[in-house]
Amino acid sequence: MDIDDVRREVAIMKHLPKSSSIVSLKEACEDDNAVHLVMELCKGGELLIESLTDGIMRKEQLLLFL
């Protein structure tokens, strides 16, 4: 994914309506090496647990989100 794709996704996320089923983007900051996204806190961890048990992601990948 290139930086223009990320910028486009951020622009789309900023225009999404508030919804209980969409995680909101609070802020996006870009430096020379990365784009940092500040997202709404989603408590419960159900998606992470389900992703792990369904084999969607490996444990090492999921730990990056904690």
TORKE-860749 format. One record per atom (N, C-alpha, C, O, CB): atom name; residue number from 0; x, y, z; residue in three letters. Coordinates in Angstrom, 2 decimals. Glycine has a CB too. Example, Ala and Ser with C-alpha at 12.3 -4.5 7.8 and 13.67 -1.06 7.14 Angstrom:
2
+------+-----+---------+---------+---------+------+
! atom !  nr !      xx !      yy !      zz ! rest !
+------+-----+---------+---------+---------+------+
!    N !   0 !   13.19 !   -5.69 !    7.80 !  Ala !
!   CA !   0 !   12.30 !   -4.50 !    7.80 !  Ala !
!    C !   0 !   13.20 !   -3.30 !    7.80 !  Ala !
!    O !   0 !   14.24 !   -3.32 !    8.46 !  Ala !
!   CB !   0 !   11.31 !   -4.47 !    9.05 !  Ala !
!    N !   1 !   12.85 !   -2.25 !    7.08 !  Ser !
!   CA !   1 !   13.67 !   -1.06 !    7.14 !  Ser !
!    C !   1 !   12.90 !    0.03 !    7.87 !  Ser !
!    O !   1 !   13.41 !    1.14 !    8.04 !  Ser !
!   CB !   1 !   14.08 !   -0.60 !    5.72 !  Ser !
+------+-----+---------+---------+---------+------+
***
This chain:
66
+------+-----+---------+---------+---------+------+
! atom !  nr !      xx !      yy !      zz ! rest !
+------+-----+---------+---------+---------+------+
!    N !   0 !    0.86 !   -1.17 !    0.00 !  Met !
!   CA !   0 !    0.00 !    0.00 !    0.00 !  Met !
!    C !   0 !    0.90 !    1.23 !    0.00 !  Met !
!    O !   0 !    1.84 !    1.32 !    0.80 !  Met !
!   CB !   0 !   -0.98 !    0.00 !    1.24 !  Met !
!    N !   1 !    0.64 !    2.16 !   -0.87 !  Asp !
!   CA !   1 !    1.48 !    3.35 !   -0.89 !  Asp !
!    C !   1 !    0.83 !    4.48 !   -0.11 !  Asp !
!    O !   1 !   -0.34 !    4.38 !    0.29 !  Asp !
!   CB !   1 !    1.75 !    3.80 !   -2.34 !  Asp !
!    N !   2 !    1.58 !    5.55 !    0.11 !  Ile !
!   CA !   2 !    1.14 !    6.64 !    0.98 !  Ile !
!    C !   2 !   -0.12 !    7.33 !    0.45 !  Ile !
!    O !   2 !   -0.95 !    7.79 !    1.24 !  Ile !
!   CB !   2 !    2.25 !    7.66 !    1.13 !  Ile !
!    N !   3 !   -0.28 !    7.40 !   -0.86 !  Asp !
!   CA !   3 !   -1.49 !    8.02 !   -1.41 !  Asp !
!    C !   3 !   -2.73 !    7.19 !   -1.08 !  Asp !
!    O !   3 !   -3.81 !    7.75 !   -0.84 !  Asp !
!   CB !   3 !   -1.37 !    8.19 !   -2.93 !  Asp !
!    N !   4 !   -2.59 !    5.88 !   -1.07 !  Asp !
!   CA !   4 !   -3.70 !    5.01 !   -0.67 !  Asp !
!    C !   4 !   -4.09 !    5.27 !    0.78 !  Asp !
!    O !   4 !   -5.27 !    5.34 !    1.12 !  Asp !
!   CB !   4 !   -3.34 !    3.52 !   -0.87 !  Asp !
!    N !   5 !   -3.09 !    5.40 !    1.63 !  Val !
!   CA !   5 !   -3.34 !    5.65 !    3.06 !  Val !
!    C !   5 !   -4.02 !    7.01 !    3.24 !  Val !
!    O !   5 !   -4.99 !    7.12 !    3.99 !  Val !
!   CB !   5 !   -2.02 !    5.60 !    3.88 !  Val !
!    N !   6 !   -3.53 !    8.01 !    2.56 !  Arg !
!   CA !   6 !   -4.15 !    9.34 !    2.65 !  Arg !
!    C !   6 !   -5.60 !    9.32 !    2.19 !  Arg !
!    O !   6 !   -6.46 !    9.97 !    2.79 !  Arg !
!   CB !   6 !   -3.35 !   10.36 !    1.82 !  Arg !
!    N !   7 !   -5.88 !    8.57 !    1.13 !  Arg !
!   CA !   7 !   -7.24 !    8.44 !    0.63 !  Arg !
!    C !   7 !   -8.14 !    7.76 !    1.67 !  Arg !
!    O !   7 !   -9.26 !    8.20 !    1.91 !  Arg !
!   CB !   7 !   -7.26 !    7.64 !   -0.68 !  Arg !
!    N !   8 !   -7.64 !    6.70 !    2.29 !  Glu !
!   CA !   8 !   -8.40 !    5.99 !    3.33 !  Glu !
!    C !   8 !   -8.68 !    6.90 !    4.53 !  Glu !
!    O !   8 !   -9.78 !    6.88 !    5.08 !  Glu !
!   CB !   8 !   -7.64 !    4.73 !    3.80 !  Glu !
!    N !   9 !   -7.68 !    7.70 !    4.93 !  Val !
!   CA !   9 !   -7.87 !    8.63 !    6.04 !  Val !
!    C !   9 !   -8.95 !    9.65 !    5.68 !  Val !
!    O !   9 !   -9.82 !    9.95 !    6.51 !  Val !
!   CB !   9 !   -6.53 !    9.36 !    6.40 !  Val !
!    N !  10 !   -8.91 !   10.18 !    4.47 !  Ala !
!   CA !  10 !   -9.93 !   11.14 !    4.03 !  Ala !
!    C !  10 !  -11.32 !   10.53 !    4.08 !  Ala !
!    O !  10 !  -12.27 !   11.19 !    4.49 !  Ala !
!   CB !  10 !   -9.62 !   11.64 !    2.62 !  Ala !
!    N !  11 !  -11.44 !    9.28 !    3.66 !  Ile !
!   CA !  11 !  -12.74 !    8.59 !    3.70 !  Ile !
!    C !  11 !  -13.18 !    8.41 !    5.14 !  Ile !
!    O !  11 !  -14.34 !    8.66 !    5.47 !  Ile !
!   CB !  11 !  -12.66 !    7.22 !    2.99 !  Ile !
!    N !  12 !  -12.28 !    7.97 !    6.00 !  Met !
!   CA !  12 !  -12.63 !    7.72 !    7.40 !  Met !
!    C !  12 !  -13.09 !    9.00 !    8.11 !  Met !
!    O !  12 !  -13.95 !    8.95 !    8.98 !  Met !
!   CB !  12 !  -11.44 !    7.12 !    8.15 !  Met !
!    N !  13 !  -12.51 !   10.14 !    7.73 !  Lys !
!   CA !  13 !  -12.90 !   11.41 !    8.35 !  Lys !
!    C !  13 !  -14.32 !   11.81 !    7.99 !  Lys !
!    O !  13 !  -14.95 !   12.58 !    8.71 !  Lys !
!   CB !  13 !  -11.94 !   12.52 !    7.94 !  Lys !
!    N !  14 !  -14.84 !   11.30 !    6.88 !  His !
!   CA !  14 !  -16.18 !   11.66 !    6.44 !  His !
!    C !  14 !  -17.26 !   10.62 !    6.79 !  His !
!    O !  14 !  -18.43 !   10.82 !    6.49 !  His !
!   CB !  14 !  -16.18 !   11.87 !    4.96 !  His !
!    N !  15 !  -16.86 !    9.54 !    7.42 !  Leu !
!   CA !  15 !  -17.85 !    8.52 !    7.80 !  Leu !
!    C !  15 !  -18.76 !    9.05 !    8.90 !  Leu !
!    O !  15 !  -18.30 !    9.78 !    9.78 !  Leu !
!   CB !  15 !  -17.14 !    7.21 !    8.26 !  Leu !
!    N !  16 !  -20.02 !    8.69 !    8.87 !  Pro !
!   CA !  16 !  -20.92 !    9.13 !    9.94 !  Pro !
!    C !  16 !  -20.61 !    8.41 !   11.24 !  Pro !
!    O !  16 !  -20.06 !    7.30 !   11.24 !  Pro !
!   CB !  16 !  -22.40 !    8.89 !    9.54 !  Pro !
!    N !  17 !  -20.95 !    9.03 !   12.34 !  Lys !
!   CA !  17 !  -20.78 !    8.37 !   13.64 !  Lys !
!    C !  17 !  -21.75 !    7.20 !   13.70 !  Lys !
!    O !  17 !  -22.93 !    7.33 !   13.38 !  Lys !
!   CB !  17 !  -21.02 !    9.37 !   14.83 !  Lys !
!    N !  18 !  -21.23 !    6.06 !   14.11 !  Ser !
!   CA !  18 !  -22.04 !    4.85 !   14.18 !  Ser !
!    C !  18 !  -21.45 !    3.92 !   15.23 !  Ser !
!    O !  18 !  -20.23 !    3.88 !   15.41 !  Ser !
!   CB !  18 !  -22.12 !    4.15 !   12.79 !  Ser !
!    N !  19 !  -22.30 !    3.18 !   15.91 !  Ser !
!   CA !  19 !  -21.82 !    2.22 !   16.91 !  Ser !
!    C !  19 !  -21.14 !    1.02 !   16.26 !  Ser !
!    O !  19 !  -20.48 !    0.24 !   16.95 !  Ser !
!   CB !  19 !  -22.97 !    1.74 !   17.78 !  Ser !
!    N !  20 !  -21.28 !    0.87 !   14.95 !  Ser !
!   CA !  20 !  -20.67 !   -0.27 !   14.28 !  Ser !
!    C !  20 !  -19.44 !    0.12 !   13.44 !  Ser !
!    O !  20 !  -18.89 !   -0.72 !   12.73 !  Ser !
!   CB !  20 !  -21.69 !   -0.94 !   13.39 !  Ser !
!    N !  21 !  -19.01 !    1.39 !   13.52 !  Ile !
!   CA !  21 !  -17.83 !    1.85 !   12.81 !  Ile !
!    C !  21 !  -16.88 !    2.49 !   13.82 !  Ile !
!    O !  21 !  -17.27 !    3.40 !   14.55 !  Ile !
!   CB !  21 !  -18.20 !    2.86 !   11.68 !  Ile !
!    N !  22 !  -15.65 !    2.02 !   13.86 !  Val !
!   CA !  22 !  -14.64 !    2.62 !   14.74 !  Val !
!    C !  22 !  -14.28 !    3.98 !   14.17 !  Val !
!    O !  22 !  -13.97 !    4.11 !   12.98 !  Val !
!   CB !  22 !  -13.38 !    1.70 !   14.87 !  Val !
!    N !  23 !  -14.32 !    5.01 !   15.02 !  Ser !
!   CA !  23 !  -14.06 !    6.36 !   14.52 !  Ser !
!    C !  23 !  -12.57 !    6.70 !   14.56 !  Ser !
!    O !  23 !  -11.82 !    6.25 !   15.43 !  Ser !
!   CB !  23 !  -14.84 !    7.39 !   15.33 !  Ser !
!    N !  24 !  -12.18 !    7.50 !   13.60 !  Leu !
!   CA !  24 !  -10.82 !    8.01 !   13.51 !  Leu !
!    C !  24 !  -10.78 !    9.33 !   14.27 !  Leu !
!    O !  24 !  -11.54 !   10.25 !   13.95 !  Leu !
!   CB !  24 !  -10.36 !    8.19 !   12.02 !  Leu !
!    N !  25 !   -9.92 !    9.42 !   15.27 !  Lys !
!   CA !  25 !   -9.81 !   10.64 !   16.07 !  Lys !
!    C !  25 !   -8.80 !   11.61 !   15.47 !  Lys !
!    O !  25 !   -9.04 !   12.82 !   15.44 !  Lys !
!   CB !  25 !   -9.43 !   10.31 !   17.50 !  Lys !
!    N !  26 !   -7.67 !   11.08 !   15.00 !  Glu !
!   CA !  26 !   -6.60 !   11.92 !   14.46 !  Glu !
!    C !  26 !   -5.70 !   11.08 !   13.58 !  Glu !
!    O !  26 !   -5.57 !    9.87 !   13.78 !  Glu !
!   CB !  26 !   -5.79 !   12.59 !   15.60 !  Glu !
!    N !  27 !   -5.07 !   11.71 !   12.60 !  Ala !
!   CA !  27 !   -4.07 !   11.05 !   11.76 !  Ala !
!    C !  27 !   -2.88 !   11.99 !   11.66 !  Ala !
!    O !  27 !   -3.02 !   13.17 !   11.33 !  Ala !
!   CB !  27 !   -4.64 !   10.70 !   10.34 !  Ala !
!    N !  28 !   -1.69 !   11.45 !   11.95 !  Cys !
!   CA !  28 !   -0.46 !   12.23 !   11.89 !  Cys !
!    C !  28 !    0.55 !   11.47 !   11.03 !  Cys !
!    O !  28 !    0.66 !   10.25 !   11.12 !  Cys !
!   CB !  28 !    0.12 !   12.50 !   13.33 !  Cys !
!    N !  29 !    1.26 !   12.21 !   10.22 !  Glu !
!   CA !  29 !    2.21 !   11.60 !    9.31 !  Glu !
!    C !  29 !    3.61 !   12.13 !    9.61 !  Glu !
!    O !  29 !    3.79 !   13.34 !    9.80 !  Glu !
!   CB !  29 !    1.83 !   11.87 !    7.83 !  Glu !
!    N !  30 !    4.61 !   11.24 !    9.65 !  Asp !
!   CA !  30 !    6.00 !   11.65 !    9.75 !  Asp !
!    C !  30 !    6.76 !   11.09 !    8.55 !  Asp !
!    O !  30 !    6.14 !   10.62 !    7.60 !  Asp !
!   CB !  30 !    6.65 !   11.18 !   11.10 !  Asp !
!    N !  31 !    8.07 !   11.13 !    8.59 !  Asp !
!   CA !  31 !    8.86 !   10.66 !    7.44 !  Asp !
!    C !  31 !    8.77 !    9.17 !    7.20 !  Asp !
!    O !  31 !    9.04 !    8.69 !    6.10 !  Asp !
!   CB !  31 !   10.30 !   11.04 !    7.64 !  Asp !
!    N !  32 !    8.38 !    8.41 !    8.25 !  Asn !
!   CA !  32 !    8.41 !    6.95 !    8.16 !  Asn !
!    C !  32 !    7.06 !    6.26 !    8.21 !  Asn !
!    O !  32 !    6.94 !    5.11 !    7.79 !  Asn !
!   CB !  32 !    9.24 !    6.42 !    9.24 !  Asn !
!    N !  33 !    6.05 !    6.94 !    8.71 !  Ala !
!   CA !  33 !    4.78 !    6.25 !    8.94 !  Ala !
!    C !  33 !    3.62 !    7.23 !    9.04 !  Ala !
!    O !  33 !    3.80 !    8.44 !    9.19 !  Ala !
!   CB !  33 !    4.85 !    5.40 !   10.22 !  Ala !
!    N !  34 !    2.43 !    6.67 !    8.94 !  Val !
!   CA !  34 !    1.20 !    7.40 !    9.24 !  Val !
!    C !  34 !    0.66 !    6.80 !   10.53 !  Val !
!    O !  34 !    0.45 !    5.59 !   10.62 !  Val !
!   CB !  34 !    0.15 !    7.32 !    8.06 !  Val !
!    N !  35 !    0.43 !    7.65 !   11.52 !  His !
!   CA !  35 !   -0.06 !    7.20 !   12.83 !  His !
!    C !  35 !   -1.53 !    7.55 !   12.94 !  His !
!    O !  35 !   -1.92 !    8.71 !   12.78 !  His !
!   CB !  35 !    0.76 !    7.85 !   13.99 !  His !
!    N !  36 !   -2.34 !    6.54 !   13.22 !  Leu !
!   CA !  36 !   -3.78 !    6.74 !   13.35 !  Leu !
!    C !  36 !   -4.19 !    6.62 !   14.81 !  Leu !
!    O !  36 !   -3.82 !    5.65 !   15.48 !  Leu !
!   CB !  36 !   -4.55 !    5.72 !   12.49 !  Leu !
!    N !  37 !   -4.94 !    7.59 !   15.29 !  Val !
!   CA !  37 !   -5.51 !    7.53 !   16.63 !  Val !
!    C !  37 !   -6.97 !    7.17 !   16.45 !  Val !
!    O !  37 !   -7.75 !    7.95 !   15.90 !  Val !
!   CB !  37 !   -5.33 !    8.89 !   17.43 !  Val !
!    N !  38 !   -7.32 !    5.99 !   16.91 !  Met !
!   CA !  38 !   -8.66 !    5.47 !   16.70 !  Met !
!    C !  38 !   -9.43 !    5.44 !   18.03 !  Met !
!    O !  38 !   -8.84 !    5.50 !   19.11 !  Met !
!   CB !  38 !   -8.61 !    4.07 !   16.08 !  Met !
!    N !  39 !  -10.72 !    5.35 !   17.92 !  Glu !
!   CA !  39 !  -11.59 !    5.19 !   19.08 !  Glu !
!    C !  39 !  -11.22 !    3.92 !   19.83 !  Glu !
!    O !  39 !  -10.92 !    2.89 !   19.22 !  Glu !
!   CB !  39 !  -13.07 !    5.15 !   18.64 !  Glu !
!    N !  40 !  -11.24 !    3.98 !   21.16 !  Leu !
!   CA !  40 !  -10.97 !    2.81 !   21.98 !  Leu !
!    C !  40 !  -12.19 !    1.89 !   21.95 !  Leu !
!    O !  40 !  -13.31 !    2.31 !   22.22 !  Leu !
!   CB !  40 !  -10.63 !    3.23 !   23.45 !  Leu !
!    N !  41 !  -11.96 !    0.64 !   21.60 !  Cys !
!   CA !  41 !  -13.01 !   -0.37 !   21.58 !  Cys !
!    C !  41 !  -12.72 !   -1.37 !   22.68 !  Cys !
!    O !  41 !  -11.81 !   -2.19 !   22.55 !  Cys !
!   CB !  41 !  -13.11 !   -1.07 !   20.18 !  Cys !
!    N !  42 !  -13.47 !   -1.31 !   23.73 !  Lys !
!   CA !  42 !  -13.24 !   -2.21 !   24.87 !  Lys !
!    C !  42 !  -13.84 !   -3.58 !   24.59 !  Lys !
!    O !  42 !  -14.73 !   -3.72 !   23.76 !  Lys !
!   CB !  42 !  -13.85 !   -1.62 !   26.16 !  Lys !
!    N !  43 !  -13.34 !   -4.56 !   25.29 !  Gly !
!   CA !  43 !  -13.91 !   -5.90 !   25.21 !  Gly !
!    C !  43 !  -13.02 !   -6.91 !   24.54 !  Gly !
!    O !  43 !  -12.96 !   -8.06 !   24.96 !  Gly !
!   CB !  43 !  -15.20 !   -5.85 !   24.49 !  Gly !
!    N !  44 !  -12.32 !   -6.51 !   23.51 !  Gly !
!   CA !  44 !  -11.38 !   -7.40 !   22.84 !  Gly !
!    C !  44 !  -12.02 !   -8.55 !   22.09 !  Gly !
!    O !  44 !  -11.32 !   -9.48 !   21.69 !  Gly !
!   CB !  44 !  -10.46 !   -7.94 !   23.83 !  Gly !
!    N !  45 !  -13.30 !   -8.53 !   21.87 !  Glu !
!   CA !  45 !  -13.98 !   -9.65 !   21.23 !  Glu !
!    C !  45 !  -13.47 !   -9.91 !   19.82 !  Glu !
!    O !  45 !  -13.31 !  -11.07 !   19.42 !  Glu !
!   CB !  45 !  -15.46 !   -9.40 !   21.19 !  Glu !
!    N !  46 !  -13.22 !   -8.86 !   19.06 !  Leu !
!   CA !  46 !  -12.74 !   -9.03 !   17.70 !  Leu !
!    C !  46 !  -11.37 !   -9.70 !   17.70 !  Leu !
!    O !  46 !  -11.12 !  -10.59 !   16.88 !  Leu !
!   CB !  46 !  -12.67 !   -7.68 !   16.97 !  Leu !
!    N !  47 !  -10.48 !   -9.29 !   18.60 !  Leu !
!   CA !  47 !   -9.16 !   -9.89 !   18.67 !  Leu !
!    C !  47 !   -9.23 !  -11.36 !   19.03 !  Leu !
!    O !  47 !   -8.56 !  -12.19 !   18.42 !  Leu !
!   CB !  47 !   -8.30 !   -9.15 !   19.69 !  Leu !
!    N !  48 !  -10.05 !  -11.69 !   20.02 !  Ile !
!   CA !  48 !  -10.18 !  -13.08 !   20.45 !  Ile !
!    C !  48 !  -10.76 !  -13.92 !   19.32 !  Ile !
!    O !  48 !  -10.29 !  -15.02 !   19.05 !  Ile !
!   CB !  48 !  -11.07 !  -13.18 !   21.71 !  Ile !
!    N !  49 !  -11.79 !  -13.40 !   18.67 !  Glu !
!   CA !  49 !  -12.41 !  -14.15 !   17.59 !  Glu !
!    C !  49 !  -11.45 !  -14.34 !   16.41 !  Glu !
!    O !  49 !  -11.42 !  -15.40 !   15.80 !  Glu !
!   CB !  49 !  -13.68 !  -13.44 !   17.12 !  Glu !
!    N !  50 !  -10.68 !  -13.30 !   16.11 !  Ser !
!   CA !  50 !   -9.70 !  -13.40 !   15.02 !  Ser !
!    C !  50 !   -8.66 !  -14.47 !   15.32 !  Ser !
!    O !  50 !   -8.22 !  -15.20 !   14.42 !  Ser !
!   CB !  50 !   -9.00 !  -12.04 !   14.78 !  Ser !
!    N !  51 !   -8.27 !  -14.57 !   16.57 !  Leu !
!   CA !  51 !   -7.27 !  -15.57 !   16.97 !  Leu !
!    C !  51 !   -7.87 !  -16.97 !   16.91 !  Leu !
!    O !  51 !   -7.24 !  -17.88 !   16.38 !  Leu !
!   CB !  51 !   -6.75 !  -15.27 !   18.38 !  Leu !
!    N !  52 !   -9.05 !  -17.14 !   17.46 !  Thr !
!   CA !  52 !   -9.65 !  -18.48 !   17.51 !  Thr !
!    C !  52 !  -10.10 !  -18.97 !   16.13 !  Thr !
!    O !  52 !  -10.13 !  -20.18 !   15.89 !  Thr !
!   CB !  52 !  -10.83 !  -18.49 !   18.46 !  Thr !
!    N !  53 !  -10.44 !  -18.05 !   15.23 !  Asp !
!   CA !  53 !  -10.86 !  -18.44 !   13.88 !  Asp !
!    C !  53 !   -9.68 !  -18.60 !   12.94 !  Asp !
!    O !  53 !   -9.85 !  -18.99 !   11.78 !  Asp !
!   CB !  53 !  -11.81 !  -17.41 !   13.32 !  Asp !
!    N !  54 !   -8.47 !  -18.31 !   13.42 !  Gly !
!   CA !  54 !   -7.29 !  -18.47 !   12.58 !  Gly !
!    C !  54 !   -7.11 !  -17.36 !   11.57 !  Gly !
!    O !  54 !   -6.34 !  -17.51 !   10.62 !  Gly !
!   CB !  54 !   -7.35 !  -19.76 !   11.89 !  Gly !
!    N !  55 !   -7.81 !  -16.24 !   11.75 !  Ile !
!   CA !  55 !   -7.69 !  -15.12 !   10.81 !  Ile !
!    C !  55 !   -6.31 !  -14.49 !   10.94 !  Ile !
!    O !  55 !   -5.70 !  -14.11 !    9.94 !  Ile !
!   CB !  55 !   -8.80 !  -14.06 !   11.08 !  Ile !
!    N !  56 !   -5.82 !  -14.38 !   12.17 !  Met !
!   CA !  56 !   -4.50 !  -13.81 !   12.43 !  Met !
!    C !  56 !   -3.74 !  -14.70 !   13.38 !  Met !
!    O !  56 !   -4.31 !  -15.46 !   14.16 !  Met !
!   CB !  56 !   -4.62 !  -12.38 !   13.00 !  Met !
!    N !  57 !   -2.42 !  -14.59 !   13.30 !  Arg !
!   CA !  57 !   -1.58 !  -15.31 !   14.25 !  Arg !
!    C !  57 !   -1.45 !  -14.48 !   15.53 !  Arg !
!    O !  57 !   -1.63 !  -13.27 !   15.51 !  Arg !
!   CB !  57 !   -0.17 !  -15.61 !   13.65 !  Arg !
!    N !  58 !   -1.14 !  -15.14 !   16.63 !  Lys !
!   CA !  58 !   -1.02 !  -14.48 !   17.92 !  Lys !
!    C !  58 !   -0.02 !  -13.33 !   17.86 !  Lys !
!    O !  58 !   -0.26 !  -12.27 !   18.46 !  Lys !
!   CB !  58 !   -0.60 !  -15.48 !   18.99 !  Lys !
!    N !  59 !    1.08 !  -13.51 !   17.15 !  Glu !
!   CA !  59 !    2.10 !  -12.47 !   17.04 !  Glu !
!    C !  59 !    1.54 !  -11.21 !   16.36 !  Glu !
!    O !  59 !    1.89 !  -10.09 !   16.74 !  Glu !
!   CB !  59 !    3.32 !  -12.99 !   16.26 !  Glu !
!    N !  60 !    0.69 !  -11.40 !   15.38 !  Gln !
!   CA !  60 !    0.07 !  -10.26 !   14.70 !  Gln !
!    C !  60 !   -0.90 !   -9.54 !   15.62 !  Gln !
!    O !  60 !   -0.94 !   -8.31 !   15.65 !  Gln !
!   CB !  60 !   -0.65 !  -10.72 !   13.42 !  Gln !
!    N !  61 !   -1.68 !  -10.31 !   16.37 !  Leu !
!   CA !  61 !   -2.67 !   -9.71 !   17.26 !  Leu !
!    C !  61 !   -2.01 !   -8.92 !   18.38 !  Leu !
!    O !  61 !   -2.55 !   -7.91 !   18.83 !  Leu !
!   CB !  61 !   -3.56 !  -10.78 !   17.84 !  Leu !
!    N !  62 !   -0.85 !   -9.37 !   18.84 !  Leu !
!   CA !  62 !   -0.17 !   -8.67 !   19.94 !  Leu !
!    C !  62 !    0.24 !   -7.26 !   19.54 !  Leu !
!    O !  62 !    0.42 !   -6.41 !   20.41 !  Leu !
!   CB !  62 !    1.06 !   -9.46 !   20.37 !  Leu !
!    N !  63 !    0.38 !   -7.01 !   18.27 !  Leu !
!   CA !  63 !    0.72 !   -5.65 !   17.81 !  Leu !
!    C !  63 !   -0.41 !   -4.67 !   18.11 !  Leu !
!    O !  63 !   -0.16 !   -3.46 !   18.18 !  Leu !
!   CB !  63 !    1.01 !   -5.66 !   16.31 !  Leu !
!    N !  64 !   -1.64 !   -5.16 !   18.29 !  Phe !
!   CA !  64 !   -2.78 !   -4.30 !   18.54 !  Phe !
!    C !  64 !   -3.04 !   -4.07 !   20.02 !  Phe !
!    O !  64 !   -3.87 !   -3.24 !   20.37 !  Phe !
!   CB !  64 !   -4.00 !   -4.88 !   17.90 !  Phe !
!    N !  65 !   -2.35 !   -4.77 !   20.88 !  Leu !
!   CA !  65 !   -2.60 !   -4.62 !   22.32 !  Leu !
!    C !  65 !   -1.69 !   -3.63 !   22.95 !  Leu !
!    O !  65 !   -1.77 !   -3.40 !   24.16 !  Leu !
!   CB !  65 !   -2.46 !   -5.94 !   23.02 !  Leu !
+------+-----+---------+---------+---------+------+
***
